[in-house]
Amino acid sequence: MPSRLLLAVAWVWVVCTAAACGGGGESPSDVVDQTPRGKITVFAAASLTEAFNEIAEAFTEEYPGTDIDFNFGGTPTLRTQLEQGARADVFASASVEQMDLARANGVADGPSSTFARNSLVIITPSANRARINAPVDLQRDGLKLVIANGAVPVGAYTRQALAAMEEDPAYGAGFADAVLGNVVSLESNVKQVVAKVELGEADAGIVYGTDVTPAVAPKLRRIEIPDAFNVIAEYPVALVRDRSNDVTARAFIDFLISREGQAILMKYGFLSAE
């Protein structure tokens, strides 16, 4: 009888242990729900406005119950806002350098991923009364040029492109200074450059190719910058350290890099991330 009692106790112990452990699995209360839902706030470079608005529509359709608030602006301005305590879940930058600063200053969390690339173009009003036909024309005396300030990624890329042209005999020494001497306005983001040219307040501007959107294209003329002098901008994205919705923020970044997200970005003229 004692041996049977011991066997019974042992069997009860085995059954209870199996029930508690679930056969090595997790109980429903231990599983973290990874379904994207709720609102996220995305700080994004101004040049992403149109593409990101369409991406948000596609994302929220794929994940019902989600919502995205955007704050578009110049990348350095956005980074500064985050460093000063503005709340967001995702930071999409038009500059690797600005993303590196965001990480160094405790804003970006973990590694970043490049999700798009972009290049520069010259724009003029559609009438092109200044008769600008090529980059070399930007040094002409009396020309009114508007560009972004040097702290903004597109402004830094503009200066890099001008410096590259100056190294070519076709443009010659002093070309960059001559062009910059024609600048009548320095803007804090690329959309402001487009607006000044569109309104005829400048003879020309330098922006990203993606900024010549269908909405403004009828009012602008686009002049390509040769590949030898152009600058390819990389757009990195990262989580913000003090994010409030980790699951949806991660899903949004995954969506940017997905085939569907890449197709939307390329529809708006962005170059592939690869």
C-alpha positions in Angstrom: 0.0 0.0 0.0 2.7 2.5 0.8 4.3 1.9 -2.6 1.0 2.5 -4.4 0.6 5.7 -2.4 4.0 6.9 -3.5 3.2 6.1 -7.1 0.0 8.1 -6.9 1.8 11.1 -5.4 4.4 10.9 -8.1 1.8 10.8 -10.8 0.0 13.9 -9.4 3.3 15.7 -9.3 4.0 14.9 -13.0 0.5 16.0 -14.1 0.7 19.3 -12.1 4.2 20.0 -13.5 3.0 19.5 -17.1 0.0 21.7 -16.6 2.1 24.5 -15.1 4.7 24.3 -17.8 2.4 23.8 -20.6 4.6 21.1 -22.1 7.5 23.7 -22.4 5.3 26.4 -24.0 4.0 29.7 -22.6 0.6 30.4 -21.1 -1.5 33.0 -23.0 -0.8 35.6 -20.3 2.9 35.3 -20.9 2.7 36.0 -24.7 3.3 39.6 -25.7 0.8 40.8 -28.3 2.8 41.9 -31.4 -0.2 43.2 -33.4 0.3 46.8 -34.6 -2.4 49.0 -33.2 -2.8 52.5 -31.9 -1.1 55.8 -32.9 2.5 56.6 -33.6 4.2 59.9 -34.3 6.8 60.1 -37.1 9.2 62.9 -37.5 10.3 63.0 -41.1 12.3 65.1 -43.5 10.1 67.5 -45.5 11.1 65.9 -48.8 9.2 62.8 -47.7 5.8 64.5 -47.3 3.9 63.2 -50.3 5.4 59.7 -50.3 4.9 59.2 -46.6 1.3 60.4 -46.7 0.5 57.6 -49.2 2.6 55.1 -47.2 0.5 56.0 -44.2 -2.7 55.2 -46.1 -1.3 51.8 -47.2 0.0 51.0 -43.7 -3.2 51.8 -41.9 -5.2 49.8 -44.5 -2.9 46.8 -43.8 -3.1 47.3 -40.0 -6.6 48.4 -39.1 -6.7 50.3 -35.8 -3.4 52.1 -36.4 -2.9 55.8 -37.0 0.1 57.9 -37.9 0.8 61.6 -37.0 3.5 63.2 -39.1 5.8 66.1 -38.3 7.6 67.1 -41.5 10.4 69.6 -41.5 14.1 70.2 -42.0 16.0 67.3 -40.6 18.2 69.3 -38.2 15.1 71.1 -36.9 13.4 67.8 -36.2 16.5 66.4 -34.5 16.7 69.4 -32.3 13.0 69.2 -31.4 13.5 65.6 -30.3 16.6 66.4 -28.3 14.6 69.1 -26.5 11.9 66.7 -25.4 9.4 66.4 -28.3 7.7 63.0 -28.3 7.9 60.7 -31.3 8.2 57.0 -32.1 10.1 57.1 -35.4 12.7 59.5 -36.9 13.2 59.5 -40.7 16.2 61.6 -41.7 17.4 62.9 -45.0 21.0 62.6 -43.8 23.1 59.9 -42.3 25.1 62.6 -40.5 22.0 63.9 -38.8 21.0 60.4 -37.8 24.4 59.8 -36.3 24.0 63.0 -34.3 20.6 61.9 -33.1 22.0 58.6 -31.9 25.0 60.3 -30.2 22.7 62.7 -28.4 20.5 60.0 -27.1 17.5 60.5 -29.4 17.7 57.5 -31.9 17.5 54.1 -30.4 19.5 51.2 -31.9 20.7 50.9 -35.5 19.2 52.8 -38.4 18.2 51.4 -41.8 18.5 53.2 -45.1 15.1 53.1 -46.7 15.5 55.5 -49.7 17.9 57.6 -51.7 17.6 60.8 -53.6 19.5 63.2 -55.9 19.6 66.9 -56.8 18.0 68.9 -59.6 17.9 72.5 -60.6 14.4 74.1 -60.9 13.3 77.3 -62.5 9.9 78.9 -63.0 8.2 77.4 -66.0 8.7 80.6 -68.0 12.5 80.5 -67.3 13.0 84.1 -68.1 16.6 83.9 -66.9 17.2 81.3 -69.6 18.9 78.8 -67.4 19.6 75.6 -69.4 22.5 74.0 -67.5 24.3 74.2 -64.2 27.0 76.4 -65.6 24.4 79.2 -66.1 24.0 79.5 -62.3 27.1 81.7 -62.1 25.7 84.4 -64.4 25.7 87.9 -62.9 22.5 89.1 -61.5 20.8 85.7 -61.3 18.6 85.2 -58.3 19.1 81.8 -56.7 17.4 80.3 -53.7 18.8 77.2 -51.8 18.6 75.6 -48.4 20.9 76.7 -45.7 24.0 74.6 -45.1 22.7 73.0 -41.9 19.9 71.3 -43.9 20.9 68.1 -45.7 19.8 69.4 -49.1 21.8 72.6 -48.5 24.9 70.6 -47.6 24.5 68.4 -50.7 24.1 71.5 -52.9 27.4 72.9 -51.7 29.1 69.5 -52.3 27.8 69.4 -55.9 29.0 72.9 -56.6 32.4 72.1 -55.2 32.6 69.0 -57.4 31.7 71.1 -60.5 34.4 73.6 -59.6 37.0 70.8 -59.9 36.0 70.3 -63.6 37.6 72.6 -66.2 34.2 73.1 -67.8 33.2 75.2 -64.8 36.6 76.4 -63.5 38.0 77.8 -60.3 35.7 80.2 -58.5 32.5 78.6 -59.9 31.1 77.6 -56.5 31.7 81.1 -55.0 30.1 82.8 -58.1 27.0 80.6 -57.7 26.7 81.2 -54.0 27.2 84.9 -54.6 23.8 84.8 -56.5 21.9 83.4 -53.5 19.2 85.8 -52.4 17.5 83.5 -49.8 18.6 80.6 -47.6 15.6 78.3 -46.6 15.2 76.0 -43.6 13.7 73.1 -45.7 13.5 72.0 -49.3 9.7 72.8 -49.6 10.4 76.4 -48.9 12.9 76.5 -51.8 10.3 75.0 -54.1 7.7 77.6 -53.0 10.0 80.5 -53.7 10.8 79.4 -57.2 7.2 78.4 -57.9 6.1 81.9 -56.9 8.7 83.5 -59.2 10.6 85.0 -56.3 13.8 83.4 -57.6 15.2 82.5 -61.1 16.3 79.1 -59.9 16.7 76.8 -56.9 18.3 73.5 -56.1 16.2 70.8 -54.6 15.7 67.0 -54.6 14.3 65.4 -57.7 11.4 64.1 -55.7 10.3 67.7 -54.9 9.1 68.3 -58.4 5.8 66.6 -57.6 2.8 66.4 -59.9 1.2 69.3 -57.9 4.0 71.7 -58.7 5.5 70.3 -61.9 3.3 72.5 -64.3 4.8 75.6 -62.7 8.4 74.5 -62.8 11.1 73.5 -65.2 13.5 70.8 -64.2 17.2 70.8 -65.2 19.3 67.8 -64.5 22.7 67.9 -62.7 25.1 65.5 -64.4 25.8 62.3 -62.4 29.5 63.1 -62.2 28.7 66.1 -59.9 25.4 65.0 -58.3 25.2 63.9 -54.7 23.1 60.9 -53.7 21.4 61.4 -50.4 20.7 58.5 -48.2 17.6 58.4 -46.0 18.0 56.5 -42.7 15.2 55.7 -40.3 15.3 54.6 -36.7 13.2 54.2 -33.6 13.1 57.1 -31.1 14.4 56.2 -27.7 11.4 57.3 -25.6 8.8 56.0 -28.0 5.3 55.1 -26.6 4.3 52.5 -29.2 7.1 50.1 -29.9 5.2 47.5 -31.8 3.6 49.8 -34.3 6.8 51.9 -34.7 8.7 48.7 -35.6 6.0 47.7 -38.0 6.1 51.1 -39.7 9.9 50.8 -40.3 9.5 47.3 -41.6 6.8 48.6 -44.0 9.1 51.3 -45.4 11.6 48.6 -46.3 9.1 46.2 -47.6 8.4 45.7 -51.3 5.1 47.7 -51.0 6.8 50.6 -49.2 9.7 50.7 -51.7 7.2 50.7 -54.6 5.5 53.8 -53.2 8.8 55.6 -52.6 9.9 54.9 -56.1 6.6 56.1 -57.5 7.5 59.5 -56.0 10.9 59.5 -57.6 13.1 58.1 -54.8 15.9 55.8 -55.7 16.0 52.3 -54.3 17.4 51.8 -50.8 19.7 49.1 -52.2 
